[in-house]
Amino acid sequence: MPTDISSTDRPQHVYHWLDDVEDLEGYLTGGYHPTHLGDELSQARYRIVHKLGFVWLARDQRENRYVALKIIAAHASAASSEGYTLRHLRGGDPDHPGRSYVQTLFDEFFTNGPNGRHLCLVSEPAGCSVAQSKEASAKWMFPINIARAVAAQTTMGLAYIHSCGVAHGDLHANNTLFQIPNVNSWTVDEVYKKFGEPVQVLNRRLDNGTLGPEVPSHSIFPADMVVPADQVKDNEIKISDFGEAFLTNPPKSLHTPMLLLPPGTLFLEKLGPPADIWTLGCTLFEILGERALFEAFVPNEDDLIAEMVSTLGKLPSRWWDRWQKRPDYFLEDGSWNLKFKGCMSPVTRPLRERLWDMGRCQIPEQCDFSPEEFASLENLLVKMLMYEPCDRMTADEAMRSDYMLRW
């Protein structure tokens, strides 16, 4: 069966658009697998009961538990390394303190459908992401004790991942998910009571034609699992989504959100585990405060580099000299070009100032951080955000750092 999802005789848009569900145009040969509530996969072992973002909540009828079922598009299934990576992670040290904060692969299998052959990955279900939780809160912040716990777990989880020889490649707050406590004891009705019954909307073609077998009859909206940051009680997390992870063959680029990209990526240098350390530093800043470390109205690579220089100082000479737009932003000595015209303010805001502005320390007398914790956190982030990858601390060193051990 062909796996090329392009088609010269297919209109660009076939279906009516629906927000908050997968793009229906992806249901074609080589694309998504049409899935419905009640479908049973892998010899009727897994029964679809709801939707978790863009994966399915299913009941494992053999093990009597709920699972997250990820069905990969047919064109990507044969070459997908995610299953291999998760198998590799499953074989790590079971006593490592970060093991329980990393997604576990329960099962994997292939299923055939009208659009091709699909790899299916089965793991434990999880709730909303750290990013979603923050966005749902009026203050955009977790209580400080919850923030510290999430930051520590994320760091320990990455230390476990790196101890297995794996680089995550896409670590950020949207791939850090809260666990769902005691979910396996719930009935399906209790799942619906907790997260709402599945909302289904009839799919329709733009030409009002009959739907083919390649597309599901209905779109299903994801379960409402978001808990606002200020209401989080169960704070255990799982690092998820290993679709960009790598072991010995690093990619040439990352698909991490723009403002989290490490500097070496922007200058096309070889990637490795230190790239995760950079994104971990940015993610810890976001977890512990209300805002991102680097900010830009409509981010592009040059604005991001400028934010790095504003925060951390002048780039190493091999990057500084290659940065074509540098004269628009900075003078040769690293100071701002006061004639700069753009969406950013030509003002230097070093890391310490950004820590004061992260939402925890409006005034010293009411700061959530003691002077000792503030200094320890600053020291940790400085070591994570070194420009040179070889100079960054390791994930294991971060896990054993003064900040992680004391707070």
C-alpha positions in Angstrom: 0.0 0.0 0.0 1.4 3.4 -0.9 2.6 5.6 2.0 2.9 9.0 0.3 0.3 11.3 1.8 0.4 13.7 -1.2 -2.1 13.3 -3.9 -2.3 15.3 -7.2 -5.9 14.6 -7.8 -7.2 15.4 -4.3 -8.5 18.9 -3.5 -6.5 20.9 -1.0 -9.4 21.1 1.4 -12.0 18.3 1.5 -13.6 18.6 4.9 -15.2 21.3 7.1 -12.6 22.6 9.6 -13.1 21.9 13.3 -11.0 23.6 16.0 -9.3 21.5 18.8 -9.2 18.2 16.9 -6.7 16.8 14.4 -6.7 18.1 10.9 -9.2 16.0 9.0 -7.2 16.5 5.8 -4.7 14.1 7.3 -7.1 11.2 6.8 -5.9 9.8 3.5 -3.6 7.1 2.2 -0.5 7.2 4.4 -2.2 9.5 7.0 -4.1 9.0 10.2 -6.0 5.9 11.2 -9.8 6.5 11.5 -10.8 5.8 15.1 -14.1 5.7 16.8 -15.3 5.3 20.4 -15.7 1.6 21.2 -13.2 0.5 18.6 -11.1 -2.5 19.8 -7.5 -2.9 18.7 -4.8 -5.6 19.0 -7.2 -8.6 19.1 -9.8 -6.7 21.1 -7.3 -6.1 23.9 -7.6 -2.2 23.9 -11.1 -0.6 23.7 -11.2 3.2 22.9 -13.1 5.1 25.6 -12.0 8.8 25.3 -9.4 11.1 23.9 -6.4 12.6 25.6 -5.2 15.5 23.4 -4.1 13.7 20.3 -3.8 10.2 21.7 -6.5 7.9 22.8 -7.6 6.8 26.3 -8.3 3.1 26.1 -9.1 0.3 28.5 -6.7 -2.6 28.5 -9.2 -5.4 28.9 -6.5 -8.0 29.6 -4.7 -6.1 32.4 -7.8 -4.2 33.6 -6.2 -0.8 33.4 -6.4 2.4 31.4 -3.7 3.2 28.9 -2.7 6.0 26.5 -2.8 4.7 22.9 -0.8 6.6 20.3 -1.6 5.7 16.7 1.2 7.0 14.4 0.3 8.1 10.9 1.0 5.3 8.3 3.6 7.3 6.4 5.7 7.7 9.5 5.1 4.4 11.2 7.8 2.3 9.4 10.6 4.8 10.1 9.4 5.9 13.6 12.1 5.4 16.3 9.8 6.3 19.2 9.0 2.7 20.0 12.7 1.8 19.9 13.5 4.7 22.2 10.8 3.8 24.7 12.0 0.2 24.7 15.5 1.4 25.4 14.3 3.6 28.3 12.4 0.7 29.7 15.7 -1.2 30.2 17.3 1.5 32.5 18.1 1.3 36.2 14.7 0.6 37.9 16.1 2.2 41.1 17.1 5.5 39.5 15.3 8.3 41.3 14.0 9.7 38.0 12.6 6.5 36.6 9.1 7.1 37.8 8.9 10.5 36.1 9.5 9.1 32.6 6.8 7.7 30.2 6.8 3.8 30.3 6.1 1.8 27.2 3.6 -1.0 28.0 3.1 -2.5 24.6 3.4 -1.8 20.9 1.8 -3.3 17.8 0.7 -2.6 14.3 -2.8 -2.2 13.1 -4.0 -2.1 9.5 -6.6 0.3 8.2 -7.9 2.0 5.1 -5.0 4.5 5.1 -2.2 2.0 5.7 -0.3 0.2 8.4 0.1 2.1 11.7 2.4 1.7 14.6 0.6 1.9 17.9 2.4 2.7 21.2 0.8 2.0 24.5 1.8 3.7 27.7 0.3 5.0 31.0 -2.3 7.7 30.6 -1.6 11.2 31.9 -3.5 14.4 32.4 -2.9 18.0 31.3 0.6 19.4 30.7 2.4 21.8 33.0 2.0 24.5 30.3 -1.8 23.9 30.1 -2.1 24.1 33.8 -0.3 27.4 34.0 -2.3 28.9 31.1 -5.5 28.0 32.9 -4.5 29.9 36.1 -5.2 33.6 36.6 -1.7 34.0 38.1 0.1 31.8 35.6 2.0 30.3 38.5 2.0 27.2 40.7 2.2 27.5 44.4 5.9 27.6 45.3 5.9 24.1 46.9 4.2 22.6 43.8 6.6 24.5 41.5 9.6 23.2 43.3 8.3 19.6 43.2 7.6 19.7 39.4 11.0 21.3 38.8 12.8 18.6 40.7 10.8 15.7 39.1 11.5 17.1 35.6 15.2 17.3 36.4 15.3 13.8 37.8 13.4 12.5 34.9 15.9 14.0 32.4 18.7 12.6 34.5 17.2 9.1 34.1 16.7 9.6 30.3 20.4 10.7 29.9 21.6 7.8 32.1 20.1 5.5 29.4 22.1 7.2 26.7 19.0 9.0 25.3 18.5 12.7 24.5 14.9 13.8 24.6 15.2 16.4 21.8 11.9 18.2 22.6 11.8 18.8 26.4 9.4 21.6 27.4 6.4 22.3 29.6 3.9 20.9 27.0 5.7 17.5 27.1 5.7 17.4 30.9 2.3 15.9 32.0 0.7 15.5 35.3 -0.1 11.9 36.3 -3.7 10.8 37.0 -3.8 9.2 40.5 -5.9 6.0 41.0 -7.3 6.1 37.5 -7.2 2.4 37.0 -9.8 1.9 39.8 -12.3 4.0 37.9 -15.2 2.6 35.8 -15.7 4.1 32.4 -18.7 6.0 33.8 -16.4 7.4 36.5 -14.0 8.6 33.8 -16.8 10.4 32.1 -18.0 11.9 35.4 -14.5 13.2 36.1 -13.5 14.4 32.6 -16.9 14.8 30.9 -18.5 12.4 28.3 -16.8 12.4 24.9 -18.1 15.2 22.6 -18.6 13.9 19.1 -19.2 16.1 16.0 -20.3 14.7 12.7 -17.6 15.1 10.0 -18.7 16.7 6.8 -17.2 17.1 3.3 -17.2 20.6 1.8 -19.0 19.1 -1.3 -21.6 17.4 0.9 -20.5 14.1 -0.5 -20.5 10.8 1.3 -17.6 10.1 3.7 -15.3 7.3 2.7 -13.8 4.7 5.0 -10.5 6.7 5.2 -12.1 9.3 7.6 -14.0 8.7 10.8 -17.7 9.5 10.9 -17.2 11.8 13.9 -14.5 13.9 15.4 -14.0 13.5 19.1 -12.9 16.4 21.2 -10.3 15.8 23.9 -11.3 15.2 27.5 -11.3 18.3 29.7 -8.4 17.4 32.0 -6.9 20.8 32.7 -6.3 21.7 36.4 -5.4 25.3 36.9 -1.9 25.7 38.4 -3.2 27.2 41.7 -5.5 24.2 42.2 -3.0 21.4 41.6 -2.9 18.9 44.4 -1.4 15.8 42.7 1.9 17.0 41.4 3.6 13.9 40.1 4.7 14.3 36.5 5.7 12.2 33.5 8.1 13.4 30.8 6.4 12.3 27.5 6.6 12.4 23.7 9.8 10.8 22.6 9.1 11.3 18.9 12.2 13.6 18.6 14.5 11.6 20.9 17.8 10.2 19.7 20.6 8.0 20.8 23.7 7.9 18.6 22.4 9.7 15.5 21.4 13.3 16.4 19.1 15.2 14.0 20.4 18.2 12.2 17.7 20.4 13.8 15.1 20.4 16.6 11.4 20.9 16.6 11.4 22.4 20.0 9.4 25.7 20.4 11.5 28.6 19.1 12.2 30.3 22.3 13.7 27.2 23.9 16.1 26.3 21.1 19.8 26.1 22.3 22.2 28.5 20.5 24.1 25.7 18.8 21.0 24.7 16.9 20.6 28.2 15.4 24.2 27.9 14.1 23.7 24.4 12.7 26.2 22.7 15.1 26.0 19.1 16.1 23.4 18.2 18.7 23.7 16.0 21.8 22.4 15.7 25.4 23.6 19.2 26.3 20.8 20.6 24.1 18.4 19.0 26.6 20.2 20.8 29.4 19.6 24.2 27.8 15.9 23.5 27.3 15.7 22.1 30.8 17.1 25.4 32.2 14.5 27.4 30.2 11.7 25.0 31.3 12.7 25.2 35.0 12.5 29.0 34.8 9.0 28.7 33.3 7.9 26.1 35.9 9.1 28.1 38.8 7.8 31.5 37.7 5.0 33.0 35.6 6.7 33.8 32.4 9.2 32.4 29.9 13.0 33.1 30.2 13.3 34.4 26.7 10.4 36.5 25.3 9.6 37.9 21.9 6.3 39.2 20.4 6.6 37.2 17.1 9.8 35.2 17.7 12.3 34.6 15.0 15.9 33.3 15.2 17.5 36.7 15.3 15.2 38.0 18.1 15.9 34.8 20.1 19.7 35.3 19.7 19.3 38.9 20.8 17.3 37.7 23.9 20.2 35.3 24.7 22.8 38.1 24.4 20.6 40.4 26.5 20.4 37.7 29.2 23.7 35.9 29.1 26.2 38.3 27.4 28.1 38.2 24.1 28.1 34.9 22.1 31.3 32.9 21.4 33.2 34.5 18.6 32.5 31.8 16.1 28.8 32.5 16.4 29.1 36.2 16.9 31.0 36.6 13.7 28.6 34.4 11.7 25.4 36.1 12.9 24.5 38.1 9.9 21.9 40.3 11.5 24.1 41.1 14.5 24.9 44.7 13.5 21.2 45.5 13.5 21.0 44.5 17.1 24.4 45.0 18.8 27.6 46.8 18.4 30.9 44.8 18.2 31.4 45.2 22.0 28.1 43.5 22.7 26.2 46.6 23.7 22.9 47.4 22.1 22.7 49.3 18.8 20.6 52.2 20.0 19.3 52.7 16.4 17.8 49.2 16.5 14.3 49.2 15.0 12.1 46.2 15.9 9.5 44.8 18.3 12.1 44.4 21.1 13.3 47.0 23.5 17.1 47.6 23.1 17.7 47.1 26.8 19.9 44.5 28.5 18.1 42.3 31.0 20.6 39.9 32.6 19.5 36.6 34.2 19.4 37.9 37.7 17.0 40.7 36.7 14.8 38.2 34.9 14.7 36.0 38.0 13.5 39.0 40.0 10.8 39.6 37.3 9.6 36.0 37.1 6.7 36.7 39.4 8.1 35.4 42.7 9.9 38.5 43.9 8.0 41.7 43.3 9.7 43.2 46.4 12.4 41.6 48.5 10.2 41.6 51.6 7.6 39.4 49.9 9.7 37.1 47.9 8.8 33.4 47.7 12.6 32.7 47.5 14.9 33.3 50.4 18.2 35.0 49.5 19.9 31.6 49.7 17.4 29.9 47.4 17.5 32.7 44.9 21.3 32.6 44.7 21.2 28.8 44.5 18.7 28.8 41.6 20.6 31.5 39.8 23.8 29.4 40.1 22.0 26.3 38.8 20.6 28.2 35.7 23.9 29.8 34.9 25.5 26.3 34.7 22.7 25.0 32.5 22.7 28.0 30.2 26.4 28.1 29.3 26.8 28.9 25.6 29.3 26.2 25.0 27.6 22.7 25.2 30.7 21.2 26.7 30.6 23.7 29.5 27.0 23.0 30.6 26.4 20.8 33.7 25.0 17.3 33.1 21.5 16.3 34.0 23.0 14.1 36.8 24.9 17.1 38.2 21.7 19.2 38.0 19.8 16.5 39.9 22.5 16.6 42.6 22.9 20.3 42.7 22.6 22.5 45.8 19.2 23.8 44.6 17.7 20.4 44.0 19.0 18.9 47.3 18.0 21.8 49.5 14.8 23.0 48.0 
